[in-house]
Amino acid sequence: GENVEQHPSTLSVQEGDSAVIKCTYSDSASNYFPWYKQELGKRPQLIIDIRSNVGEKKDQRIAVTLNKTAKHFSLHITETQPEDSAVYFCAAENYGGSQGNLIFGKGTKLSVKP
Amino acid sequence: GAGVSQSPSNKVTEKGKDVELRCDPISGHTALYWYRQSLGQGLEFLIYFQGNSAPDKSGLPSDRFSAERTGGSVSTLTIQRTQQEDSAVYLCASSLGGSGGYEQYFGPGTRLTVT
């Protein structure tokens, strides 16, 4: 089955700097890759996603890139702000496969220092 | 509209007792998922319901765990003979479809503590 590795597990940046979180996956048939943000004590919420027919997607300060050949995808946050501090989870789904459910990485705790 | 709701929000139980956790998905969502999140850890997939199809139970950690979804809506996760290692936050999510890359909307979770 699918296995998703995420790193780093913790990341500390200064306000205004960029942050990059990377994930690798094992199932080459996976074709949907969402990113969820979980603030302390709150539920995870989708912030951006990408499908396998696209190499990059942007939404304001957030971007995701996908390299299907290397089986990795990354989240890029530019001009970080203190409210970006949270745990970020990547995930992969093979929606053509037998499981059809999301497999999550273990998360990255991002701290943005003012 | 109303989001995914879960009850209870907190549950403290003694080791060996059974517990039932409830999830009310967003109306019209055909897919429902259960995850377990231990303190400071990631989201561990437990079980997935999609419409009338047989559920994907591949993530259930032992036969003490079971779940059902009645009428394609409300779901109950049951843990029998609870153990201390079952202590975690149990999150439910729902989406418009099953496989297909649909956004999953999470509930607030049930924090289970087994003493």
Interface residues (C-beta under 8 A of the other chain):
Chain A: G1 Q6 N31 Y32 P34 K42 R43 P44 Q45 L46 D49 R51 F89 E93 N94 Y95 G96 G97 Q99 G100 N101 L102 I103 F104 G105 K106 G107
Chain B: Y33 Y35 Q41 G42 L43 E44 F45 Y48 Q50 D56 S58 G59 L91 G98 S99 G100 G101 E103 Q104 F106 G107 P108 G109
